[in-house]
């Protein structure tokens, strides 16, 4: 199981205590705004097996110190830079991007989907990724999603390529034409 940012809180409610992998954006680790505060509070004392810190540029020691400040732990750490993210989108979808404009890059959730397909996942089932929604389940800040159109375009491309993408959310299925996952 791969979680994104603080979505492991929802996974824990389902009985999945420790994610195999977590993709975590740099900004809520450091930001002092409401979103950052709620993000860190939600993850206080939590653990993941493999942490992928996205776009962190201050080095591994600073990252570990920042994570220690809210007692977030991991077994192994990977720092993913902008060029690696760009390459992932190109390798899976054939889309070249510079990620200069925040509205043209895809969300961390979509990056997690791309990562899973790139590494040979036989199917990807998403939950909690809805380009039409605002905010985050762990935060009352209701931050707008900046990647809406890009995420929708990438979802369409993934599906047009015949990649086995599903969702467990009926609304997301209907709004984005993603097949609804039904357990066997």
PyMOL CGO cylinders between C-alpha atoms (Angstrom):
from pymol import cmd
from pymol.cgo import CYLINDER

trace = [
    CYLINDER, 0.00, 0.00, 0.00, 1.24, 3.44, -0.99, 0.3, 1, 1, 1, 1, 1, 1,
    CYLINDER, 1.24, 3.44, -0.99, -0.12, 6.50, 0.82, 0.3, 1, 1, 1, 1, 1, 1,
    CYLINDER, -0.12, 6.50, 0.82, 0.29, 10.17, -0.04, 0.3, 1, 1, 1, 1, 1, 1,
    CYLINDER, 0.29, 10.17, -0.04, 1.01, 12.91, 2.47, 0.3, 1, 1, 1, 1, 1, 1,
    CYLINDER, 1.01, 12.91, 2.47, -1.19, 12.28, 5.52, 0.3, 1, 1, 1, 1, 1, 1,
    CYLINDER, -1.19, 12.28, 5.52, -3.57, 9.83, 3.84, 0.3, 1, 1, 1, 1, 1, 1,
    CYLINDER, -3.57, 9.83, 3.84, -2.16, 7.05, 5.99, 0.3, 1, 1, 1, 1, 1, 1,
    CYLINDER, -2.16, 7.05, 5.99, -4.54, 8.34, 8.68, 0.3, 1, 1, 1, 1, 1, 1,
    CYLINDER, -4.54, 8.34, 8.68, -7.46, 7.11, 6.55, 0.3, 1, 1, 1, 1, 1, 1,
    CYLINDER, -7.46, 7.11, 6.55, -5.66, 3.83, 5.80, 0.3, 1, 1, 1, 1, 1, 1,
    CYLINDER, -5.66, 3.83, 5.80, -5.21, 3.26, 9.54, 0.3, 1, 1, 1, 1, 1, 1,
    CYLINDER, -5.21, 3.26, 9.54, -8.99, 3.55, 9.98, 0.3, 1, 1, 1, 1, 1, 1,
    CYLINDER, -8.99, 3.55, 9.98, -9.21, 0.62, 7.55, 0.3, 1, 1, 1, 1, 1, 1,
    CYLINDER, -9.21, 0.62, 7.55, -6.81, -1.41, 9.69, 0.3, 1, 1, 1, 1, 1, 1,
    CYLINDER, -6.81, -1.41, 9.69, -3.68, -0.78, 7.58, 0.3, 1, 1, 1, 1, 1, 1,
    CYLINDER, -3.68, -0.78, 7.58, -1.37, 0.51, 10.30, 0.3, 1, 1, 1, 1, 1, 1,
    CYLINDER, -1.37, 0.51, 10.30, 1.93, 1.04, 8.46, 0.3, 1, 1, 1, 1, 1, 1,
    CYLINDER, 1.93, 1.04, 8.46, 2.10, 1.88, 4.75, 0.3, 1, 1, 1, 1, 1, 1,
    CYLINDER, 2.10, 1.88, 4.75, 4.64, 0.11, 2.58, 0.3, 1, 1, 1, 1, 1, 1,
    CYLINDER, 4.64, 0.11, 2.58, 5.43, 3.47, 0.97, 0.3, 1, 1, 1, 1, 1, 1,
    CYLINDER, 5.43, 3.47, 0.97, 4.54, 7.08, 1.53, 0.3, 1, 1, 1, 1, 1, 1,
    CYLINDER, 4.54, 7.08, 1.53, 4.92, 9.96, -0.91, 0.3, 1, 1, 1, 1, 1, 1,
    CYLINDER, 4.92, 9.96, -0.91, 5.25, 13.18, 1.06, 0.3, 1, 1, 1, 1, 1, 1,
    CYLINDER, 5.25, 13.18, 1.06, 5.41, 16.67, -0.38, 0.3, 1, 1, 1, 1, 1, 1,
    CYLINDER, 5.41, 16.67, -0.38, 8.02, 18.99, 1.12, 0.3, 1, 1, 1, 1, 1, 1,
    CYLINDER, 8.02, 18.99, 1.12, 5.75, 21.97, 1.84, 0.3, 1, 1, 1, 1, 1, 1,
    CYLINDER, 5.75, 21.97, 1.84, 3.52, 20.65, 4.66, 0.3, 1, 1, 1, 1, 1, 1,
    CYLINDER, 3.52, 20.65, 4.66, 6.61, 19.33, 6.46, 0.3, 1, 1, 1, 1, 1, 1,
    CYLINDER, 6.61, 19.33, 6.46, 7.88, 22.90, 6.77, 0.3, 1, 1, 1, 1, 1, 1,
    CYLINDER, 7.88, 22.90, 6.77, 4.97, 25.32, 6.34, 0.3, 1, 1, 1, 1, 1, 1,
    CYLINDER, 4.97, 25.32, 6.34, 3.70, 27.11, 9.43, 0.3, 1, 1, 1, 1, 1, 1,
    CYLINDER, 3.70, 27.11, 9.43, 0.21, 27.67, 7.98, 0.3, 1, 1, 1, 1, 1, 1,
    CYLINDER, 0.21, 27.67, 7.98, -2.89, 25.81, 9.20, 0.3, 1, 1, 1, 1, 1, 1,
    CYLINDER, -2.89, 25.81, 9.20, -2.48, 23.06, 6.59, 0.3, 1, 1, 1, 1, 1, 1,
    CYLINDER, -2.48, 23.06, 6.59, 1.12, 22.38, 7.63, 0.3, 1, 1, 1, 1, 1, 1,
    CYLINDER, 1.12, 22.38, 7.63, 0.20, 22.35, 11.32, 0.3, 1, 1, 1, 1, 1, 1,
    CYLINDER, 0.20, 22.35, 11.32, -2.68, 19.92, 10.79, 0.3, 1, 1, 1, 1, 1, 1,
    CYLINDER, -2.68, 19.92, 10.79, -0.55, 17.75, 8.51, 0.3, 1, 1, 1, 1, 1, 1,
    CYLINDER, -0.55, 17.75, 8.51, 2.18, 17.38, 11.13, 0.3, 1, 1, 1, 1, 1, 1,
    CYLINDER, 2.18, 17.38, 11.13, -0.34, 16.81, 13.92, 0.3, 1, 1, 1, 1, 1, 1,
    CYLINDER, -0.34, 16.81, 13.92, -2.08, 14.06, 11.91, 0.3, 1, 1, 1, 1, 1, 1,
    CYLINDER, -2.08, 14.06, 11.91, 1.24, 12.29, 11.30, 0.3, 1, 1, 1, 1, 1, 1,
    CYLINDER, 1.24, 12.29, 11.30, 2.75, 12.80, 14.78, 0.3, 1, 1, 1, 1, 1, 1,
    CYLINDER, 2.75, 12.80, 14.78, 4.29, 9.53, 15.92, 0.3, 1, 1, 1, 1, 1, 1,
    CYLINDER, 4.29, 9.53, 15.92, 3.41, 7.65, 12.72, 0.3, 1, 1, 1, 1, 1, 1,
    CYLINDER, 3.41, 7.65, 12.72, 5.67, 5.39, 10.65, 0.3, 1, 1, 1, 1, 1, 1,
    CYLINDER, 5.67, 5.39, 10.65, 6.09, 4.25, 7.06, 0.3, 1, 1, 1, 1, 1, 1,
    CYLINDER, 6.09, 4.25, 7.06, 8.35, 1.58, 5.63, 0.3, 1, 1, 1, 1, 1, 1,
    CYLINDER, 8.35, 1.58, 5.63, 9.69, 3.67, 2.70, 0.3, 1, 1, 1, 1, 1, 1,
    CYLINDER, 9.69, 3.67, 2.70, 9.39, 7.43, 2.62, 0.3, 1, 1, 1, 1, 1, 1,
    CYLINDER, 9.39, 7.43, 2.62, 9.66, 9.27, -0.69, 0.3, 1, 1, 1, 1, 1, 1,
    CYLINDER, 9.66, 9.27, -0.69, 10.10, 12.99, 0.03, 0.3, 1, 1, 1, 1, 1, 1,
    CYLINDER, 10.10, 12.99, 0.03, 9.04, 14.90, -3.07, 0.3, 1, 1, 1, 1, 1, 1,
    CYLINDER, 9.04, 14.90, -3.07, 10.91, 18.01, -4.13, 0.3, 1, 1, 1, 1, 1, 1,
    CYLINDER, 10.91, 18.01, -4.13, 12.84, 18.33, -0.87, 0.3, 1, 1, 1, 1, 1, 1,
    CYLINDER, 12.84, 18.33, -0.87, 15.90, 20.46, -1.56, 0.3, 1, 1, 1, 1, 1, 1,
    CYLINDER, 15.90, 20.46, -1.56, 17.51, 21.03, 1.85, 0.3, 1, 1, 1, 1, 1, 1,
    CYLINDER, 17.51, 21.03, 1.85, 19.34, 17.70, 2.11, 0.3, 1, 1, 1, 1, 1, 1,
    CYLINDER, 19.34, 17.70, 2.11, 18.76, 14.48, 4.02, 0.3, 1, 1, 1, 1, 1, 1,
    CYLINDER, 18.76, 14.48, 4.02, 19.97, 15.72, 7.42, 0.3, 1, 1, 1, 1, 1, 1,
    CYLINDER, 19.97, 15.72, 7.42, 17.54, 18.67, 7.39, 0.3, 1, 1, 1, 1, 1, 1,
    CYLINDER, 17.54, 18.67, 7.39, 14.70, 16.40, 6.27, 0.3, 1, 1, 1, 1, 1, 1,
    CYLINDER, 14.70, 16.40, 6.27, 15.34, 13.92, 9.08, 0.3, 1, 1, 1, 1, 1, 1,
    CYLINDER, 15.34, 13.92, 9.08, 15.48, 16.76, 11.61, 0.3, 1, 1, 1, 1, 1, 1,
    CYLINDER, 15.48, 16.76, 11.61, 12.18, 18.16, 10.31, 0.3, 1, 1, 1, 1, 1, 1,
    CYLINDER, 12.18, 18.16, 10.31, 10.51, 14.76, 10.49, 0.3, 1, 1, 1, 1, 1, 1,
    CYLINDER, 10.51, 14.76, 10.49, 11.90, 14.20, 13.99, 0.3, 1, 1, 1, 1, 1, 1,
    CYLINDER, 11.90, 14.20, 13.99, 10.15, 17.42, 15.08, 0.3, 1, 1, 1, 1, 1, 1,
    CYLINDER, 10.15, 17.42, 15.08, 6.82, 15.57, 14.80, 0.3, 1, 1, 1, 1, 1, 1,
    CYLINDER, 6.82, 15.57, 14.80, 8.19, 12.08, 15.50, 0.3, 1, 1, 1, 1, 1, 1,
    CYLINDER, 8.19, 12.08, 15.50, 7.55, 10.72, 12.01, 0.3, 1, 1, 1, 1, 1, 1,
    CYLINDER, 7.55, 10.72, 12.01, 9.72, 7.70, 11.26, 0.3, 1, 1, 1, 1, 1, 1,
    CYLINDER, 9.72, 7.70, 11.26, 10.60, 5.48, 8.33, 0.3, 1, 1, 1, 1, 1, 1,
    CYLINDER, 10.60, 5.48, 8.33, 12.72, 2.42, 7.53, 0.3, 1, 1, 1, 1, 1, 1,
    CYLINDER, 12.72, 2.42, 7.53, 14.29, 3.90, 4.40, 0.3, 1, 1, 1, 1, 1, 1,
    CYLINDER, 14.29, 3.90, 4.40, 14.30, 7.31, 2.79, 0.3, 1, 1, 1, 1, 1, 1,
    CYLINDER, 14.30, 7.31, 2.79, 14.33, 8.50, -0.81, 0.3, 1, 1, 1, 1, 1, 1,
    CYLINDER, 14.33, 8.50, -0.81, 14.44, 12.13, -1.89, 0.3, 1, 1, 1, 1, 1, 1,
    CYLINDER, 14.44, 12.13, -1.89, 12.75, 12.63, -5.26, 0.3, 1, 1, 1, 1, 1, 1,
    CYLINDER, 12.75, 12.63, -5.26, 13.71, 15.76, -7.15, 0.3, 1, 1, 1, 1, 1, 1,
    CYLINDER, 13.71, 15.76, -7.15, 11.77, 17.61, -9.81, 0.3, 1, 1, 1, 1, 1, 1,
    CYLINDER, 11.77, 17.61, -9.81, 13.64, 15.91, -12.67, 0.3, 1, 1, 1, 1, 1, 1,
    CYLINDER, 13.64, 15.91, -12.67, 12.83, 12.44, -11.36, 0.3, 1, 1, 1, 1, 1, 1,
    CYLINDER, 12.83, 12.44, -11.36, 9.13, 13.37, -11.10, 0.3, 1, 1, 1, 1, 1, 1,
    CYLINDER, 9.13, 13.37, -11.10, 9.23, 14.78, -14.63, 0.3, 1, 1, 1, 1, 1, 1,
    CYLINDER, 9.23, 14.78, -14.63, 10.86, 11.58, -15.92, 0.3, 1, 1, 1, 1, 1, 1,
    CYLINDER, 10.86, 11.58, -15.92, 8.20, 9.42, -14.30, 0.3, 1, 1, 1, 1, 1, 1,
    CYLINDER, 8.20, 9.42, -14.30, 5.41, 11.21, -16.15, 0.3, 1, 1, 1, 1, 1, 1,
    CYLINDER, 5.41, 11.21, -16.15, 7.35, 10.88, -19.40, 0.3, 1, 1, 1, 1, 1, 1,
    CYLINDER, 7.35, 10.88, -19.40, 8.10, 7.17, -18.89, 0.3, 1, 1, 1, 1, 1, 1,
    CYLINDER, 8.10, 7.17, -18.89, 4.52, 6.16, -18.10, 0.3, 1, 1, 1, 1, 1, 1,
    CYLINDER, 4.52, 6.16, -18.10, 2.50, 8.61, -20.22, 0.3, 1, 1, 1, 1, 1, 1,
    CYLINDER, 2.50, 8.61, -20.22, 4.95, 10.03, -22.73, 0.3, 1, 1, 1, 1, 1, 1,
    CYLINDER, 4.95, 10.03, -22.73, 4.31, 13.56, -21.45, 0.3, 1, 1, 1, 1, 1, 1,
    CYLINDER, 4.31, 13.56, -21.45, 7.21, 15.93, -21.19, 0.3, 1, 1, 1, 1, 1, 1,
    CYLINDER, 7.21, 15.93, -21.19, 6.79, 18.65, -18.58, 0.3, 1, 1, 1, 1, 1, 1,
    CYLINDER, 6.79, 18.65, -18.58, 8.95, 21.22, -16.87, 0.3, 1, 1, 1, 1, 1, 1,
    CYLINDER, 8.95, 21.22, -16.87, 6.84, 21.47, -13.70, 0.3, 1, 1, 1, 1, 1, 1,
    CYLINDER, 6.84, 21.47, -13.70, 7.51, 25.20, -13.72, 0.3, 1, 1, 1, 1, 1, 1,
    CYLINDER, 7.51, 25.20, -13.72, 3.81, 26.09, -13.48, 0.3, 1, 1, 1, 1, 1, 1,
    CYLINDER, 3.81, 26.09, -13.48, 2.17, 24.47, -10.44, 0.3, 1, 1, 1, 1, 1, 1,
    CYLINDER, 2.17, 24.47, -10.44, -1.13, 24.14, -12.32, 0.3, 1, 1, 1, 1, 1, 1,
    CYLINDER, -1.13, 24.14, -12.32, 0.53, 22.09, -15.07, 0.3, 1, 1, 1, 1, 1, 1,
    CYLINDER, 0.53, 22.09, -15.07, 2.15, 19.50, -12.87, 0.3, 1, 1, 1, 1, 1, 1,
    CYLINDER, 2.15, 19.50, -12.87, 0.23, 16.56, -11.55, 0.3, 1, 1, 1, 1, 1, 1,
    CYLINDER, 0.23, 16.56, -11.55, -0.68, 15.96, -7.92, 0.3, 1, 1, 1, 1, 1, 1,
    CYLINDER, -0.68, 15.96, -7.92, 1.29, 13.75, -5.57, 0.3, 1, 1, 1, 1, 1, 1,
    CYLINDER, 1.29, 13.75, -5.57, -1.54, 11.22, -5.74, 0.3, 1, 1, 1, 1, 1, 1,
    CYLINDER, -1.54, 11.22, -5.74, -1.20, 10.94, -9.50, 0.3, 1, 1, 1, 1, 1, 1,
    CYLINDER, -1.20, 10.94, -9.50, 2.58, 10.71, -9.11, 0.3, 1, 1, 1, 1, 1, 1,
    CYLINDER, 2.58, 10.71, -9.11, 1.97, 7.76, -6.78, 0.3, 1, 1, 1, 1, 1, 1,
    CYLINDER, 1.97, 7.76, -6.78, -0.21, 6.11, -9.45, 0.3, 1, 1, 1, 1, 1, 1,
    CYLINDER, -0.21, 6.11, -9.45, 2.50, 6.67, -12.08, 0.3, 1, 1, 1, 1, 1, 1,
    CYLINDER, 2.50, 6.67, -12.08, 5.12, 5.26, -9.71, 0.3, 1, 1, 1, 1, 1, 1,
    CYLINDER, 5.12, 5.26, -9.71, 3.06, 2.11, -9.12, 0.3, 1, 1, 1, 1, 1, 1,
    CYLINDER, 3.06, 2.11, -9.12, 2.55, 1.50, -12.84, 0.3, 1, 1, 1, 1, 1, 1,
    CYLINDER, 2.55, 1.50, -12.84, 6.19, 2.23, -13.65, 0.3, 1, 1, 1, 1, 1, 1,
    CYLINDER, 6.19, 2.23, -13.65, 7.24, -0.39, -11.11, 0.3, 1, 1, 1, 1, 1, 1,
    CYLINDER, 7.24, -0.39, -11.11, 4.94, -3.05, -12.54, 0.3, 1, 1, 1, 1, 1, 1,
    CYLINDER, 4.94, -3.05, -12.54, 1.80, -2.94, -10.40, 0.3, 1, 1, 1, 1, 1, 1,
    CYLINDER, 1.80, -2.94, -10.40, -0.72, -5.35, -11.93, 0.3, 1, 1, 1, 1, 1, 1,
    CYLINDER, -0.72, -5.35, -11.93, -3.51, -2.89, -11.05, 0.3, 1, 1, 1, 1, 1, 1,
    CYLINDER, -3.51, -2.89, -11.05, -3.81, 0.38, -9.15, 0.3, 1, 1, 1, 1, 1, 1,
    CYLINDER, -3.81, 0.38, -9.15, -6.82, 1.13, -6.96, 0.3, 1, 1, 1, 1, 1, 1,
    CYLINDER, -6.82, 1.13, -6.96, -7.06, 4.74, -5.86, 0.3, 1, 1, 1, 1, 1, 1,
    CYLINDER, -7.06, 4.74, -5.86, -8.94, 6.08, -2.90, 0.3, 1, 1, 1, 1, 1, 1,
    CYLINDER, -8.94, 6.08, -2.90, -9.06, 9.67, -1.77, 0.3, 1, 1, 1, 1, 1, 1,
    CYLINDER, -9.06, 9.67, -1.77, -7.83, 11.08, -5.08, 0.3, 1, 1, 1, 1, 1, 1,
    CYLINDER, -7.83, 11.08, -5.08, -10.56, 13.20, -6.59, 0.3, 1, 1, 1, 1, 1, 1,
    CYLINDER, -10.56, 13.20, -6.59, -9.62, 16.01, -8.94, 0.3, 1, 1, 1, 1, 1, 1,
    CYLINDER, -9.62, 16.01, -8.94, -13.01, 17.61, -8.22, 0.3, 1, 1, 1, 1, 1, 1,
    CYLINDER, -13.01, 17.61, -8.22, -12.53, 17.92, -4.47, 0.3, 1, 1, 1, 1, 1, 1,
    CYLINDER, -12.53, 17.92, -4.47, -11.00, 20.66, -2.36, 0.3, 1, 1, 1, 1, 1, 1,
    CYLINDER, -11.00, 20.66, -2.36, -8.96, 20.34, 0.80, 0.3, 1, 1, 1, 1, 1, 1,
    CYLINDER, -8.96, 20.34, 0.80, -7.61, 17.25, 2.51, 0.3, 1, 1, 1, 1, 1, 1,
    CYLINDER, -7.61, 17.25, 2.51, -9.31, 14.77, 4.84, 0.3, 1, 1, 1, 1, 1, 1,
    CYLINDER, -9.31, 14.77, 4.84, -6.90, 15.58, 7.70, 0.3, 1, 1, 1, 1, 1, 1,
    CYLINDER, -6.90, 15.58, 7.70, -7.14, 19.37, 7.40, 0.3, 1, 1, 1, 1, 1, 1,
    CYLINDER, -7.14, 19.37, 7.40, -9.85, 22.00, 7.81, 0.3, 1, 1, 1, 1, 1, 1,
    CYLINDER, -9.85, 22.00, 7.81, -7.93, 24.48, 5.63, 0.3, 1, 1, 1, 1, 1, 1,
    CYLINDER, -7.93, 24.48, 5.63, -9.85, 23.58, 2.42, 0.3, 1, 1, 1, 1, 1, 1,
    CYLINDER, -9.85, 23.58, 2.42, -6.88, 24.43, 0.24, 0.3, 1, 1, 1, 1, 1, 1,
    CYLINDER, -6.88, 24.43, 0.24, -7.88, 24.40, -3.43, 0.3, 1, 1, 1, 1, 1, 1,
    CYLINDER, -7.88, 24.40, -3.43, -6.42, 21.70, -5.61, 0.3, 1, 1, 1, 1, 1, 1,
    CYLINDER, -6.42, 21.70, -5.61, -4.15, 23.32, -8.17, 0.3, 1, 1, 1, 1, 1, 1,
    CYLINDER, -4.15, 23.32, -8.17, -3.66, 20.27, -10.36, 0.3, 1, 1, 1, 1, 1, 1,
    CYLINDER, -3.66, 20.27, -10.36, -7.27, 19.54, -11.32, 0.3, 1, 1, 1, 1, 1, 1,
    CYLINDER, -7.27, 19.54, -11.32, -7.06, 19.71, -15.11, 0.3, 1, 1, 1, 1, 1, 1,
    CYLINDER, -7.06, 19.71, -15.11, -3.63, 18.07, -15.33, 0.3, 1, 1, 1, 1, 1, 1,
    CYLINDER, -3.63, 18.07, -15.33, -4.76, 15.21, -13.09, 0.3, 1, 1, 1, 1, 1, 1,
    CYLINDER, -4.76, 15.21, -13.09, -7.86, 14.69, -15.23, 0.3, 1, 1, 1, 1, 1, 1,
    CYLINDER, -7.86, 14.69, -15.23, -5.77, 14.66, -18.42, 0.3, 1, 1, 1, 1, 1, 1,
    CYLINDER, -5.77, 14.66, -18.42, -3.34, 12.13, -16.97, 0.3, 1, 1, 1, 1, 1, 1,
    CYLINDER, -3.34, 12.13, -16.97, -6.15, 9.90, -15.71, 0.3, 1, 1, 1, 1, 1, 1,
    CYLINDER, -6.15, 9.90, -15.71, -7.67, 9.92, -19.23, 0.3, 1, 1, 1, 1, 1, 1,
    CYLINDER, -7.67, 9.92, -19.23, -4.29, 9.08, -20.73, 0.3, 1, 1, 1, 1, 1, 1,
    CYLINDER, -4.29, 9.08, -20.73, -3.69, 6.22, -18.28, 0.3, 1, 1, 1, 1, 1, 1,
    CYLINDER, -3.69, 6.22, -18.28, -7.10, 4.75, -19.09, 0.3, 1, 1, 1, 1, 1, 1,
    CYLINDER, -7.10, 4.75, -19.09, -6.64, 5.25, -22.86, 0.3, 1, 1, 1, 1, 1, 1,
    CYLINDER, -6.64, 5.25, -22.86, -3.40, 3.28, -22.64, 0.3, 1, 1, 1, 1, 1, 1,
    CYLINDER, -3.40, 3.28, -22.64, -5.33, 0.39, -21.12, 0.3, 1, 1, 1, 1, 1, 1,
    CYLINDER, -5.33, 0.39, -21.12, -3.56, 0.54, -17.77, 0.3, 1, 1, 1, 1, 1, 1,
    CYLINDER, -3.56, 0.54, -17.77, -5.65, -1.13, -15.05, 0.3, 1, 1, 1, 1, 1, 1,
    CYLINDER, -5.65, -1.13, -15.05, -6.63, 1.92, -12.96, 0.3, 1, 1, 1, 1, 1, 1,
    CYLINDER, -6.63, 1.92, -12.96, -9.63, 1.60, -10.63, 0.3, 1, 1, 1, 1, 1, 1,
    CYLINDER, -9.63, 1.60, -10.63, -11.18, 3.62, -7.82, 0.3, 1, 1, 1, 1, 1, 1,
    CYLINDER, -11.18, 3.62, -7.82, -13.01, 2.55, -4.69, 0.3, 1, 1, 1, 1, 1, 1,
    CYLINDER, -13.01, 2.55, -4.69, -15.07, 5.75, -4.70, 0.3, 1, 1, 1, 1, 1, 1,
    CYLINDER, -15.07, 5.75, -4.70, -18.31, 5.79, -6.75, 0.3, 1, 1, 1, 1, 1, 1,
    CYLINDER, -18.31, 5.79, -6.75, -18.24, 9.59, -7.15, 0.3, 1, 1, 1, 1, 1, 1,
    CYLINDER, -18.24, 9.59, -7.15, -14.66, 9.56, -8.47, 0.3, 1, 1, 1, 1, 1, 1,
    CYLINDER, -14.66, 9.56, -8.47, -15.60, 6.73, -10.81, 0.3, 1, 1, 1, 1, 1, 1,
    CYLINDER, -15.60, 6.73, -10.81, -18.53, 8.66, -12.24, 0.3, 1, 1, 1, 1, 1, 1,
    CYLINDER, -18.53, 8.66, -12.24, -16.79, 12.04, -12.51, 0.3, 1, 1, 1, 1, 1, 1,
    CYLINDER, -16.79, 12.04, -12.51, -13.56, 10.70, -14.06, 0.3, 1, 1, 1, 1, 1, 1,
    CYLINDER, -13.56, 10.70, -14.06, -14.74, 7.60, -15.94, 0.3, 1, 1, 1, 1, 1, 1,
    CYLINDER, -14.74, 7.60, -15.94, -12.50, 5.37, -13.83, 0.3, 1, 1, 1, 1, 1, 1,
    CYLINDER, -12.50, 5.37, -13.83, -13.82, 1.82, -13.42, 0.3, 1, 1, 1, 1, 1, 1,
    CYLINDER, -13.82, 1.82, -13.42, -15.16, 1.16, -9.93, 0.3, 1, 1, 1, 1, 1, 1,
    CYLINDER, -15.16, 1.16, -9.93, -13.20, -1.48, -8.04, 0.3, 1, 1, 1, 1, 1, 1,
    CYLINDER, -13.20, -1.48, -8.04, -15.31, -4.29, -6.70, 0.3, 1, 1, 1, 1, 1, 1,
    CYLINDER, -15.31, -4.29, -6.70, -13.54, -6.86, -4.53, 0.3, 1, 1, 1, 1, 1, 1,
    CYLINDER, -13.54, -6.86, -4.53, -13.66, -10.37, -5.93, 0.3, 1, 1, 1, 1, 1, 1,
]
cmd.load_cgo(trace, "trace")
